[in-house]
Amino acid sequence: MKQRVVIAIALACHTKLLIADEPTTALDVTIQAQVLELIKKYREKYETAMLMITHDLGIVAEVCDRVAVMYAGSIVECGTLEDVFNCTLHPYTEGLFSSLPNINQRAARLTPIPGAMPDPTRLPKGCSFAPRCAYATEACVQAEQSDYMVSDTHMVRCSRYQEPNFRIKRRVAP
Ligand code: SF4
């Protein structure tokens, strides 16, 4: 109830930008759906911009137009919802999707991302994701990573996209 009151206070301000940081965490699925519906209606009615911060890809799919995927404090992939969900580029984003159960696929086990997040005060040299990345090469460990625009709307921070034939394994959208 406290969480709902705080959401109501935020919406009552009729702000131009609503920053929603995990707004539905710990709510049950029914209340979560009600809150998301309320936020969507509010956004349309008052033409409010919204920055949604969440670890829940289902919420992203439901309410977001543009998506930025962050790893170890940096944006590693950014694009429209369709870009990121249907044409996934970064190995970390691929790992996030692979960790989810897929209603269309029967699998004995999910595929988690191996390892753990690095200590933000002691990030690894080169690509921060390299110690956990199935596509890592020696160059990934050595080189600072840059952003690559693969289309007008879709950015990825992964140096392997300099290689003309580099592709991650295609995942099936959940
Ligand atoms: S730069 Fe290398 S280690 Fe980093 S995400 Fe790309 S392939 Fe993986």
Backbone and ligand atoms as CSV (ligand in chain L), in Angstrom:
chain,resi,resn,atom,element,x,y,z
A,1,MET,N,N,0.833,-1.202,0.000
A,1,MET,CA,C,0.000,0.000,0.000
A,1,MET,C,C,0.874,1.261,0.000
A,2,LYS,N,N,1.985,1.208,0.785
A,2,LYS,CA,C,2.902,2.356,0.803
A,2,LYS,C,C,3.464,2.620,-0.590
A,3,GLN,N,N,3.780,1.531,-1.279
A,3,GLN,CA,C,4.327,1.652,-2.631
A,3,GLN,C,C,3.304,2.314,-3.567
A,4,ARG,N,N,2.044,1.943,-3.414
A,4,ARG,CA,C,0.998,2.522,-4.260
A,4,ARG,C,C,0.812,4.011,-3.943
A,5,VAL,N,N,0.912,4.350,-2.661
A,5,VAL,CA,C,0.777,5.767,-2.271
A,5,VAL,C,C,1.912,6.597,-2.896
A,6,VAL,N,N,3.128,6.066,-2.855
A,6,VAL,CA,C,4.270,6.792,-3.425
A,6,VAL,C,C,4.091,6.968,-4.931
A,7,ILE,N,N,3.602,5.929,-5.600
A,7,ILE,CA,C,3.346,6.036,-7.043
A,7,ILE,C,C,2.282,7.110,-7.299
A,8,ALA,N,N,1.235,7.106,-6.484
A,8,ALA,CA,C,0.170,8.112,-6.643
A,8,ALA,C,C,0.711,9.526,-6.436
A,9,ILE,N,N,1.598,9.705,-5.452
A,9,ILE,CA,C,2.195,11.034,-5.200
A,9,ILE,C,C,2.986,11.478,-6.429
A,10,ALA,N,N,3.778,10.548,-6.991
A,10,ALA,CA,C,4.606,10.886,-8.156
A,10,ALA,C,C,3.727,11.283,-9.341
A,11,LEU,N,N,2.645,10.532,-9.564
A,11,LEU,CA,C,1.779,10.822,-10.708
A,11,LEU,C,C,1.001,12.118,-10.499
A,12,ALA,N,N,0.667,12.440,-9.257
A,12,ALA,CA,C,-0.144,13.628,-8.972
A,12,ALA,C,C,0.595,14.922,-9.325
A,13,CYS,N,N,1.911,14.862,-9.446
A,13,CYS,CA,C,2.690,16.075,-9.738
A,13,CYS,C,C,2.572,16.525,-11.193
A,14,HIS,N,N,2.024,15.668,-12.055
A,14,HIS,CA,C,1.908,15.984,-13.490
A,14,HIS,C,C,3.246,16.465,-14.052
A,15,THR,N,N,4.262,15.712,-13.751
A,15,THR,CA,C,5.603,16.089,-14.156
A,15,THR,C,C,5.832,15.840,-15.654
A,16,LYS,N,N,6.850,16.505,-16.214
A,16,LYS,CA,C,7.175,16.290,-17.634
A,16,LYS,C,C,7.979,15.005,-17.819
A,17,LEU,N,N,8.740,14.623,-16.786
A,17,LEU,CA,C,9.532,13.388,-16.850
A,17,LEU,C,C,9.289,12.581,-15.580
A,18,LEU,N,N,8.834,11.355,-15.781
A,18,LEU,CA,C,8.609,10.453,-14.654
A,18,LEU,C,C,9.736,9.419,-14.638
A,19,ILE,N,N,10.496,9.371,-13.532
A,19,ILE,CA,C,11.547,8.359,-13.398
A,19,ILE,C,C,10.998,7.257,-12.504
A,20,ALA,N,N,10.791,6.098,-13.092
A,20,ALA,CA,C,10.186,4.978,-12.361
A,20,ALA,C,C,11.263,3.915,-12.143
A,21,ASP,N,N,11.783,3.842,-10.929
A,21,ASP,CA,C,12.874,2.909,-10.626
A,21,ASP,C,C,12.294,1.676,-9.951
A,22,GLU,N,N,12.203,0.606,-10.702
A,22,GLU,CA,C,11.612,-0.658,-10.217
A,22,GLU,C,C,10.267,-0.399,-9.523
A,23,PRO,N,N,9.314,0.247,-10.211
A,23,PRO,CA,C,8.094,0.667,-9.517
A,23,PRO,C,C,7.202,-0.483,-9.065
A,24,THR,N,N,7.390,-1.662,-9.647
A,24,THR,CA,C,6.470,-2.755,-9.304
A,24,THR,C,C,7.168,-3.883,-8.539
A,25,THR,N,N,8.391,-3.630,-8.094
A,25,THR,CA,C,9.098,-4.663,-7.325
A,25,THR,C,C,8.291,-5.050,-6.085
A,26,ALA,N,N,8.202,-6.340,-5.847
A,26,ALA,CA,C,7.542,-6.902,-4.669
A,26,ALA,C,C,6.010,-6.826,-4.733
A,27,LEU,N,N,5.464,-6.289,-5.826
A,27,LEU,CA,C,4.002,-6.317,-5.963
A,27,LEU,C,C,3.589,-7.636,-6.601
A,28,ASP,N,N,2.417,-8.137,-6.245
A,28,ASP,CA,C,1.997,-9.370,-6.900
A,28,ASP,C,C,1.572,-9.049,-8.333
A,29,VAL,N,N,1.431,-10.097,-9.133
A,29,VAL,CA,C,1.266,-9.914,-10.579
A,29,VAL,C,C,0.023,-9.086,-10.922
A,30,THR,N,N,-1.046,-9.284,-10.162
A,30,THR,CA,C,-2.292,-8.556,-10.445
A,30,THR,C,C,-2.105,-7.059,-10.197
A,31,ILE,N,N,-1.532,-6.719,-9.047
A,31,ILE,CA,C,-1.319,-5.306,-8.722
A,31,ILE,C,C,-0.299,-4.706,-9.692
A,32,GLN,N,N,0.720,-5.499,-10.030
A,32,GLN,CA,C,1.724,-5.022,-10.983
A,32,GLN,C,C,1.067,-4.625,-12.306
A,33,ALA,N,N,0.164,-5.458,-12.792
A,33,ALA,CA,C,-0.532,-5.153,-14.050
A,33,ALA,C,C,-1.353,-3.875,-13.903
A,34,GLN,N,N,-2.002,-3.684,-12.751
A,34,GLN,CA,C,-2.811,-2.473,-12.529
A,34,GLN,C,C,-1.916,-1.227,-12.522
A,35,VAL,N,N,-0.768,-1.329,-11.855
A,35,VAL,CA,C,0.136,-0.178,-11.767
A,35,VAL,C,C,0.672,0.185,-13.157
A,36,LEU,N,N,1.059,-0.836,-13.916
A,36,LEU,CA,C,1.590,-0.561,-15.262
A,36,LEU,C,C,0.528,0.059,-16.154
A,37,GLU,N,N,-0.693,-0.426,-16.032
A,37,GLU,CA,C,-1.787,0.124,-16.831
A,37,GLU,C,C,-2.024,1.588,-16.454
A,38,LEU,N,N,-1.974,1.870,-15.156
A,38,LEU,CA,C,-2.163,3.237,-14.671
A,38,LEU,C,C,-1.052,4.151,-15.215
A,39,ILE,N,N,0.185,3.685,-15.142
A,39,ILE,CA,C,1.310,4.493,-15.630
A,39,ILE,C,C,1.165,4.755,-17.131
A,40,LYS,N,N,0.770,3.734,-17.870
A,40,LYS,CA,C,0.621,3.894,-19.330
A,40,LYS,C,C,-0.464,4.924,-19.654
A,41,LYS,N,N,-1.601,4.820,-18.954
A,41,LYS,CA,C,-2.703,5.772,-19.190
A,41,LYS,C,C,-2.259,7.191,-18.840
A,42,TYR,N,N,-1.585,7.305,-17.705
A,42,TYR,CA,C,-1.110,8.617,-17.248
A,42,TYR,C,C,-0.162,9.218,-18.288
A,43,ARG,N,N,0.749,8.404,-18.780
A,43,ARG,CA,C,1.751,8.863,-19.742
A,43,ARG,C,C,1.078,9.381,-21.016
A,44,GLU,N,N,0.071,8.638,-21.471
A,44,GLU,CA,C,-0.635,9.061,-22.683
A,44,GLU,C,C,-1.436,10.336,-22.420
A,45,LYS,N,N,-2.129,10.390,-21.302
A,45,LYS,CA,C,-3.006,11.527,-21.012
A,45,LYS,C,C,-2.209,12.819,-20.877
A,46,TYR,N,N,-1.094,12.782,-20.163
A,46,TYR,CA,C,-0.334,14.002,-19.881
A,46,TYR,C,C,0.908,14.146,-20.759
A,47,GLU,N,N,1.061,13.236,-21.724
A,47,GLU,CA,C,2.206,13.255,-22.643
A,47,GLU,C,C,3.525,13.368,-21.871
A,48,THR,N,N,3.635,12.539,-20.854
A,48,THR,CA,C,4.797,12.553,-19.981
A,48,THR,C,C,5.878,11.615,-20.519
A,49,ALA,N,N,7.127,12.108,-20.519
A,49,ALA,CA,C,8.237,11.203,-20.820
A,49,ALA,C,C,8.488,10.338,-19.596
A,50,MET,N,N,8.946,9.117,-19.820
A,50,MET,CA,C,9.186,8.232,-18.676
A,50,MET,C,C,10.495,7.480,-18.850
A,51,LEU,N,N,11.270,7.461,-17.778
A,51,LEU,CA,C,12.478,6.636,-17.733
A,51,LEU,C,C,12.170,5.471,-16.800
A,52,MET,N,N,12.025,4.283,-17.370
A,52,MET,CA,C,11.705,3.098,-16.575
A,52,MET,C,C,12.988,2.319,-16.304
A,53,ILE,N,N,13.280,2.116,-15.043
A,53,ILE,CA,C,14.469,1.344,-14.662
A,53,ILE,C,C,13.976,0.022,-14.114
A,54,THR,N,N,14.346,-1.073,-14.754
A,54,THR,CA,C,13.831,-2.368,-14.319
A,54,THR,C,C,14.752,-3.491,-14.766
A,55,HIS,N,N,14.695,-4.608,-14.048
A,55,HIS,CA,C,15.392,-5.810,-14.482
A,55,HIS,C,C,14.416,-6.762,-15.167
A,56,ASP,N,N,13.137,-6.353,-15.256
A,56,ASP,CA,C,12.087,-7.239,-15.756
A,56,ASP,C,C,11.844,-6.973,-17.241
A,57,LEU,N,N,12.273,-7.911,-18.088
A,57,LEU,CA,C,12.147,-7.701,-19.537
A,57,LEU,C,C,10.685,-7.711,-19.988
A,58,GLY,N,N,9.818,-8.353,-19.219
A,58,GLY,CA,C,8.391,-8.335,-19.550
A,58,GLY,C,C,7.819,-6.933,-19.423
A,59,ILE,N,N,8.241,-6.214,-18.380
A,59,ILE,CA,C,7.788,-4.828,-18.198
A,59,ILE,C,C,8.342,-3.953,-19.322
A,60,VAL,N,N,9.597,-4.172,-19.665
A,60,VAL,CA,C,10.196,-3.407,-20.767
A,60,VAL,C,C,9.359,-3.587,-22.031
A,61,ALA,N,N,9.034,-4.841,-22.329
A,61,ALA,CA,C,8.267,-5.117,-23.551
A,61,ALA,C,C,6.905,-4.440,-23.512
A,62,GLU,N,N,6.357,-4.302,-22.308
A,62,GLU,CA,C,5.000,-3.758,-22.195
A,62,GLU,C,C,4.947,-2.238,-22.273
A,63,VAL,N,N,5.947,-1.556,-21.713
A,63,VAL,CA,C,5.790,-0.100,-21.571
A,63,VAL,C,C,6.841,0.755,-22.294
A,64,CYS,N,N,7.913,0.158,-22.806
A,64,CYS,CA,C,9.018,0.987,-23.316
A,64,CYS,C,C,9.011,1.115,-24.841
A,65,ASP,N,N,9.448,2.281,-25.308
A,65,ASP,CA,C,9.636,2.515,-26.746
A,65,ASP,C,C,11.096,2.321,-27.133
A,66,ARG,N,N,11.975,2.832,-26.277
A,66,ARG,CA,C,13.419,2.668,-26.495
A,66,ARG,C,C,14.017,1.956,-25.293
A,67,VAL,N,N,15.066,1.175,-25.562
A,67,VAL,CA,C,15.648,0.336,-24.514
A,67,VAL,C,C,17.162,0.548,-24.469
A,68,ALA,N,N,17.697,0.740,-23.256
A,68,ALA,CA,C,19.144,0.787,-23.066
A,68,ALA,C,C,19.503,-0.316,-22.070
A,69,VAL,N,N,20.380,-1.210,-22.476
A,69,VAL,CA,C,20.809,-2.314,-21.612
A,69,VAL,C,C,22.129,-1.910,-20.962
A,70,MET,N,N,22.160,-1.992,-19.621
A,70,MET,CA,C,23.380,-1.579,-18.904
A,70,MET,C,C,24.088,-2.783,-18.305
A,71,TYR,N,N,25.428,-2.749,-18.375
A,71,TYR,CA,C,26.247,-3.758,-17.696
A,71,TYR,C,C,27.420,-3.046,-17.037
A,72,ALA,N,N,27.634,-3.314,-15.766
A,72,ALA,CA,C,28.752,-2.744,-15.009
A,72,ALA,C,C,28.826,-1.223,-15.180
A,73,GLY,N,N,27.654,-0.578,-15.150
A,73,GLY,CA,C,27.616,0.882,-15.159
A,73,GLY,C,C,27.659,1.530,-16.523
A,74,SER,N,N,27.704,0.752,-17.603
A,74,SER,CA,C,27.749,1.333,-18.946
A,74,SER,C,C,26.607,0.792,-19.800
A,75,ILE,N,N,26.147,1.627,-20.734
A,75,ILE,CA,C,25.149,1.154,-21.702
A,75,ILE,C,C,25.880,0.325,-22.754
A,76,VAL,N,N,25.504,-0.949,-22.887
A,76,VAL,CA,C,26.192,-1.826,-23.843
A,76,VAL,C,C,25.365,-2.055,-25.108
A,77,GLU,N,N,24.076,-1.762,-25.042
A,77,GLU,CA,C,23.234,-1.863,-26.243
A,77,GLU,C,C,22.067,-0.907,-26.075
A,78,CYS,N,N,21.692,-0.228,-27.149
A,78,CYS,CA,C,20.601,0.741,-27.069
A,78,CYS,C,C,19.887,0.795,-28.407
A,79,GLY,N,N,18.584,0.810,-28.365
A,79,GLY,CA,C,17.830,0.880,-29.611
A,79,GLY,C,C,16.351,0.940,-29.324
A,80,THR,N,N,15.560,0.842,-30.397
A,80,THR,CA,C,14.120,0.754,-30.199
A,80,THR,C,C,13.803,-0.588,-29.547
A,81,LEU,N,N,12.589,-0.711,-29.059
A,81,LEU,CA,C,12.174,-1.988,-28.462
A,81,LEU,C,C,12.358,-3.122,-29.471
A,82,GLU,N,N,11.988,-2.874,-30.723
A,82,GLU,CA,C,12.105,-3.908,-31.757
A,82,GLU,C,C,13.572,-4.247,-32.021
A,83,ASP,N,N,14.427,-3.213,-32.050
A,83,ASP,CA,C,15.861,-3.460,-32.257
A,83,ASP,C,C,16.389,-4.450,-31.224
A,84,VAL,N,N,16.166,-4.114,-29.966
A,84,VAL,CA,C,16.816,-4.865,-28.884
A,84,VAL,C,C,16.165,-6.240,-28.699
A,85,PHE,N,N,14.844,-6.303,-28.868
A,85,PHE,CA,C,14.174,-7.594,-28.641
A,85,PHE,C,C,14.248,-8.512,-29.867
A,86,ASN,N,N,14.174,-7.952,-31.055
A,86,ASN,CA,C,14.096,-8.798,-32.253
A,86,ASN,C,C,15.405,-8.906,-33.005
A,87,CYS,N,N,16.349,-8.018,-32.717
A,87,CYS,CA,C,17.634,-8.064,-33.416
A,87,CYS,C,C,18.757,-7.846,-32.393
A,88,THR,N,N,18.735,-8.673,-31.369
A,88,THR,CA,C,19.676,-8.536,-30.252
A,88,THR,C,C,21.118,-8.597,-30.750
A,89,LEU,N,N,21.955,-7.684,-30.247
A,89,LEU,CA,C,23.344,-7.632,-30.716
A,89,LEU,C,C,24.358,-7.977,-29.632
A,90,HIS,N,N,24.172,-7.479,-28.423
A,90,HIS,CA,C,25.240,-7.636,-27.434
A,90,HIS,C,C,25.154,-9.004,-26.742
A,91,PRO,N,N,26.301,-9.653,-26.533
A,91,PRO,CA,C,26.276,-10.958,-25.847
A,91,PRO,C,C,25.628,-10.910,-24.463
A,92,TYR,N,N,25.736,-9.788,-23.754
A,92,TYR,CA,C,25.075,-9.714,-22.438
A,92,TYR,C,C,23.564,-9.704,-22.611
A,93,THR,N,N,23.060,-8.929,-23.571
A,93,THR,CA,C,21.611,-8.908,-23.822
A,93,THR,C,C,21.129,-10.297,-24.218
A,94,GLU,N,N,21.900,-10.949,-25.057
A,94,GLU,CA,C,21.560,-12.321,-25.451
A,94,GLU,C,C,21.477,-13.226,-24.211
A,95,GLY,N,N,22.437,-13.042,-23.298
A,95,GLY,CA,C,22.442,-13.840,-22.072
A,95,GLY,C,C,21.215,-13.576,-21.216
A,96,LEU,N,N,20.775,-12.317,-21.164
A,96,LEU,CA,C,19.574,-11.998,-20.388
A,96,LEU,C,C,18.366,-12.729,-20.954
A,97,PHE,N,N,18.219,-12.689,-22.266
A,97,PHE,CA,C,17.072,-13.363,-22.882
A,97,PHE,C,C,17.175,-14.885,-22.725
A,98,SER,N,N,18.374,-15.411,-22.831
A,98,SER,CA,C,18.547,-16.867,-22.728
A,98,SER,C,C,18.260,-17.362,-21.317
A,99,SER,N,N,18.332,-16.469,-20.335
A,99,SER,CA,C,18.081,-16.855,-18.941
A,99,SER,C,C,16.592,-16.971,-18.638
A,100,LEU,N,N,15.760,-16.499,-19.584
A,100,LEU,CA,C,14.316,-16.498,-19.332
A,100,LEU,C,C,13.671,-17.784,-19.813
A,101,PRO,N,N,12.667,-18.282,-19.096
A,101,PRO,CA,C,11.900,-19.396,-19.649
A,101,PRO,C,C,11.123,-18.934,-20.877
A,102,ASN,N,N,11.025,-19.785,-21.868
A,102,ASN,CA,C,10.325,-19.442,-23.107
A,102,ASN,C,C,9.137,-20.379,-23.258
A,103,ILE,N,N,7.934,-19.764,-23.303
A,103,ILE,CA,C,6.716,-20.577,-23.336
A,103,ILE,C,C,6.620,-21.405,-24.624
A,104,ASN,N,N,7.342,-20.948,-25.669
A,104,ASN,CA,C,7.270,-21.652,-26.955
A,104,ASN,C,C,8.319,-22.751,-27.098
A,105,GLN,N,N,9.209,-22.846,-26.123
A,105,GLN,CA,C,10.272,-23.848,-26.239
A,105,GLN,C,C,10.338,-24.670,-24.968
A,106,ARG,N,N,10.395,-26.001,-25.131
A,106,ARG,CA,C,10.593,-26.855,-23.967
A,106,ARG,C,C,12.091,-27.083,-23.826
A,107,ALA,N,N,12.631,-26.725,-22.693
A,107,ALA,CA,C,14.054,-26.926,-22.456
A,107,ALA,C,C,14.230,-27.543,-21.083
A,108,ALA,N,N,15.160,-28.490,-20.997
A,108,ALA,CA,C,15.383,-29.145,-19.714
A,108,ALA,C,C,15.937,-28.145,-18.702
A,109,ARG,N,N,16.803,-27.255,-19.178
A,109,ARG,CA,C,17.422,-26.287,-18.278
A,109,ARG,C,C,17.485,-24.935,-18.973
A,110,LEU,N,N,17.432,-23.863,-18.169
A,110,LEU,CA,C,17.674,-22.527,-18.704
A,110,LEU,C,C,19.178,-22.341,-18.860
A,111,THR,N,N,19.561,-21.290,-19.584
A,111,THR,CA,C,20.982,-21.042,-19.818
A,111,THR,C,C,21.385,-19.761,-19.099
A,112,PRO,N,N,21.898,-19.874,-17.890
A,112,PRO,CA,C,22.298,-18.654,-17.170
A,112,PRO,C,C,23.591,-18.082,-17.735
A,113,ILE,N,N,23.851,-16.810,-17.424
A,113,ILE,CA,C,25.129,-16.199,-17.783
A,113,ILE,C,C,26.152,-16.675,-16.752
A,114,PRO,N,N,27.256,-17.268,-17.182
A,114,PRO,CA,C,28.212,-17.775,-16.189
A,114,PRO,C,C,28.897,-16.636,-15.441
A,115,GLY,N,N,29.411,-16.958,-14.262
A,115,GLY,CA,C,30.182,-15.967,-13.507
A,115,GLY,C,C,29.287,-14.971,-12.799
A,116,ALA,N,N,29.905,-13.876,-12.337
A,116,ALA,CA,C,29.185,-12.862,-11.567
A,116,ALA,C,C,29.595,-11.472,-12.034
A,117,MET,N,N,28.776,-10.489,-11.655
A,117,MET,CA,C,29.099,-9.095,-11.995
A,117,MET,C,C,30.458,-8.716,-11.394
A,118,PRO,N,N,31.254,-7.923,-12.126
A,118,PRO,CA,C,32.542,-7.514,-11.556
A,118,PRO,C,C,32.342,-6.456,-10.472
A,119,ASP,N,N,33.329,-6.342,-9.626
A,119,ASP,CA,C,33.349,-5.282,-8.620
A,119,ASP,C,C,33.438,-3.945,-9.352
A,120,PRO,N,N,32.452,-3.039,-9.183
A,120,PRO,CA,C,32.475,-1.786,-9.946
A,120,PRO,C,C,33.693,-0.907,-9.648
A,121,THR,N,N,34.334,-1.146,-8.517
A,121,THR,CA,C,35.531,-0.351,-8.210
A,121,THR,C,C,36.796,-0.966,-8.824
A,122,ARG,N,N,36.659,-2.187,-9.353
A,122,ARG,CA,C,37.829,-2.842,-9.966
A,122,ARG,C,C,37.375,-3.547,-11.234
A,123,LEU,N,N,36.916,-2.755,-12.211
A,123,LEU,CA,C,36.428,-3.341,-13.450
A,123,LEU,C,C,37.586,-3.958,-14.228
A,124,PRO,N,N,37.319,-5.078,-14.931
A,124,PRO,CA,C,38.393,-5.688,-15.704
A,124,PRO,C,C,38.858,-4.781,-16.834
A,125,LYS,N,N,40.079,-5.019,-17.278
A,125,LYS,CA,C,40.625,-4.242,-18.395
A,125,LYS,C,C,39.849,-4.581,-19.667
A,126,GLY,N,N,39.802,-3.650,-20.607
A,126,GLY,CA,C,39.092,-3.919,-21.868
A,126,GLY,C,C,37.595,-3.997,-21.645
A,127,CYS,N,N,36.959,-4.970,-22.277
A,127,CYS,CA,C,35.508,-5.125,-22.145
A,127,CYS,C,C,35.171,-5.697,-20.775
A,128,SER,N,N,34.281,-5.006,-20.045
A,128,SER,CA,C,33.922,-5.457,-18.687
A,128,SER,C,C,33.210,-6.806,-18.695
A,129,PHE,N,N,32.594,-7.138,-19.821
A,129,PHE,CA,C,31.836,-8.396,-19.887
A,129,PHE,C,C,32.714,-9.576,-20.308
A,130,ALA,N,N,33.951,-9.301,-20.714
A,130,ALA,CA,C,34.812,-10.347,-21.289
A,130,ALA,C,C,34.935,-11.610,-20.418
A,131,PRO,N,N,35.104,-11.486,-19.084
A,131,PRO,CA,C,35.264,-12.710,-18.298
A,131,PRO,C,C,34.054,-13.639,-18.348
A,132,ARG,N,N,32.894,-13.131,-18.778
A,132,ARG,CA,C,31.671,-13.946,-18.792
A,132,ARG,C,C,31.168,-14.212,-20.210
A,133,CYS,N,N,31.899,-13.705,-21.202
A,133,CYS,CA,C,31.363,-13.688,-22.572
A,133,CYS,C,C,31.849,-14.890,-23.369
A,134,ALA,N,N,30.915,-15.582,-23.992
A,134,ALA,CA,C,31.258,-16.763,-24.789
A,134,ALA,C,C,31.969,-16.383,-26.089
A,135,TYR,N,N,31.906,-15.112,-26.464
A,135,TYR,CA,C,32.500,-14.674,-27.741
A,135,TYR,C,C,33.817,-13.927,-27.532
A,136,ALA,N,N,34.296,-13.885,-26.290
A,136,ALA,CA,C,35.476,-13.060,-25.984
A,136,ALA,C,C,36.726,-13.569,-26.694
A,137,THR,N,N,37.537,-12.640,-27.148
A,137,THR,CA,C,38.848,-12.958,-27.718
A,137,THR,C,C,39.893,-12.192,-26.906
A,138,GLU,N,N,41.131,-12.433,-27.209
A,138,GLU,CA,C,42.197,-11.726,-26.506
A,138,GLU,C,C,42.057,-10.217,-26.726
A,139,ALA,N,N,41.647,-9.833,-27.941
A,139,ALA,CA,C,41.494,-8.400,-28.252
A,139,ALA,C,C,40.440,-7.752,-27.361
A,140,CYS,N,N,39.385,-8.503,-27.012
A,140,CYS,CA,C,38.329,-7.955,-26.147
A,140,CYS,C,C,38.900,-7.582,-24.785
A,141,VAL,N,N,39.825,-8.402,-24.320
A,141,VAL,CA,C,40.394,-8.188,-22.988
A,141,VAL,C,C,41.350,-6.995,-22.993
A,142,GLN,N,N,41.968,-6.755,-24.134
A,142,GLN,CA,C,42.982,-5.703,-24.209
A,142,GLN,C,C,42.398,-4.332,-24.564
A,143,ALA,N,N,41.389,-4.318,-25.463
A,143,ALA,CA,C,40.976,-3.041,-26.078
A,143,ALA,C,C,39.860,-2.359,-25.296
A,144,GLU,N,N,39.931,-1.043,-25.186
A,144,GLU,CA,C,38.802,-0.248,-24.695
A,144,GLU,C,C,37.649,-0.424,-25.669
A,145,GLN,N,N,36.446,-0.494,-25.161
A,145,GLN,CA,C,35.305,-0.713,-26.054
A,145,GLN,C,C,34.721,0.605,-26.538
A,146,SER,N,N,34.259,0.604,-27.786
A,146,SER,CA,C,33.616,1.782,-28.365
A,146,SER,C,C,32.197,1.418,-28.772
A,147,ASP,N,N,31.399,2.463,-28.993
A,147,ASP,CA,C,30.023,2.244,-29.443
A,147,ASP,C,C,29.994,2.113,-30.967
A,148,TYR,N,N,29.234,1.130,-31.469
A,148,TYR,CA,C,29.074,0.957,-32.915
A,148,TYR,C,C,27.606,1.107,-33.253
A,149,MET,N,N,27.322,2.007,-34.214
A,149,MET,CA,C,25.947,2.161,-34.689
A,149,MET,C,C,25.746,1.170,-35.833
A,150,VAL,N,N,24.869,0.218,-35.652
A,150,VAL,CA,C,24.623,-0.741,-36.721
A,150,VAL,C,C,23.420,-0.327,-37.578
A,151,SER,N,N,22.664,0.644,-37.091
A,151,SER,CA,C,21.601,1.266,-37.890
A,151,SER,C,C,21.392,2.656,-37.302
A,152,ASP,N,N,20.450,3.396,-37.851
A,152,ASP,CA,C,20.208,4.753,-37.342
A,152,ASP,C,C,19.773,4.748,-35.879
A,153,THR,N,N,19.191,3.639,-35.439
A,153,THR,CA,C,18.609,3.611,-34.102
A,153,THR,C,C,19.284,2.632,-33.154
A,154,HIS,N,N,20.164,1.772,-33.656
A,154,HIS,CA,C,20.631,0.635,-32.861
A,154,HIS,C,C,22.137,0.711,-32.618
A,155,MET,N,N,22.512,0.828,-31.344
A,155,MET,CA,C,23.927,0.923,-30.964
A,155,MET,C,C,24.322,-0.306,-30.148
A,156,VAL,N,N,25.573,-0.753,-30.349
A,156,VAL,CA,C,26.123,-1.832,-29.517
A,156,VAL,C,C,27.553,-1.474,-29.137
A,157,ARG,N,N,27.916,-1.791,-27.898
A,157,ARG,CA,C,29.287,-1.574,-27.451
A,157,ARG,C,C,29.985,-2.938,-27.398
A,158,CYS,N,N,30.556,-3.303,-28.523
A,158,CYS,CA,C,31.236,-4.606,-28.636
A,158,CYS,C,C,32.169,-4.520,-29.835
A,159,SER,N,N,33.465,-4.638,-29.578
A,159,SER,CA,C,34.433,-4.420,-30.661
A,159,SER,C,C,34.381,-5.502,-31.728
A,160,ARG,N,N,33.768,-6.625,-31.417
A,160,ARG,CA,C,33.732,-7.693,-32.424
A,160,ARG,C,C,32.848,-7.328,-33.611
A,161,TYR,N,N,32.007,-6.289,-33.449
A,161,TYR,CA,C,31.186,-5.869,-34.588
A,161,TYR,C,C,32.002,-5.132,-35.648
A,162,GLN,N,N,33.307,-4.941,-35.367
A,162,GLN,CA,C,34.197,-4.464,-36.440
A,162,GLN,C,C,34.463,-5.575,-37.448
A,163,GLU,N,N,34.279,-6.825,-36.994
A,163,GLU,CA,C,34.500,-7.965,-37.888
A,163,GLU,C,C,33.264,-8.122,-38.766
A,164,PRO,N,N,33.436,-8.127,-40.086
A,164,PRO,CA,C,32.261,-8.101,-40.965
A,164,PRO,C,C,31.301,-9.263,-40.754
A,165,ASN,N,N,31.809,-10.438,-40.385
A,165,ASN,CA,C,30.916,-11.597,-40.287
A,165,ASN,C,C,30.542,-11.959,-38.854
A,166,PHE,N,N,30.856,-11.077,-37.902
A,166,PHE,CA,C,30.551,-11.443,-36.509
A,166,PHE,C,C,29.050,-11.383,-36.241
A,167,ARG,N,N,28.514,-12.442,-35.673
A,167,ARG,CA,C,27.106,-12.496,-35.251
A,167,ARG,C,C,27.038,-13.288,-33.951
A,168,ILE,N,N,26.137,-12.878,-33.042
A,168,ILE,CA,C,25.863,-13.738,-31.902
A,168,ILE,C,C,24.868,-14.790,-32.357
A,169,LYS,N,N,24.715,-15.853,-31.544
A,169,LYS,CA,C,23.725,-16.872,-31.887
A,169,LYS,C,C,22.352,-16.235,-31.789
A,170,ARG,N,N,21.529,-16.461,-32.772
A,170,ARG,CA,C,20.200,-15.840,-32.766
A,170,ARG,C,C,19.354,-16.489,-31.690
A,171,ARG,N,N,18.716,-15.679,-30.865
A,171,ARG,CA,C,17.801,-16.221,-29.873
A,171,ARG,C,C,16.370,-16.103,-30.390
A,172,VAL,N,N,15.495,-16.868,-29.788
A,172,VAL,CA,C,14.069,-16.771,-30.130
A,172,VAL,C,C,13.418,-15.867,-29.107
A,173,ALA,N,N,12.683,-14.876,-29.569
A,173,ALA,CA,C,12.043,-13.928,-28.638
A,173,ALA,C,C,11.094,-14.666,-27.724
A,174,PRO,N,N,11.133,-14.339,-26.394
A,174,PRO,CA,C,10.219,-15.015,-25.465
A,174,PRO,C,C,8.779,-14.587,-25.698
L,1,SF4,S1,S,33.773,-6.980,-26.845
L,1,SF4,FE1,FE,34.258,-9.172,-26.769
L,1,SF4,S2,S,33.990,-9.753,-24.615
L,1,SF4,FE2,FE,32.965,-7.780,-24.906
L,1,SF4,S3,S,30.867,-8.317,-25.389
L,1,SF4,FE3,FE,31.920,-8.119,-27.342
L,1,SF4,S4,S,32.590,-10.218,-27.829
L,1,SF4,FE4,FE,32.076,-10.188,-25.645
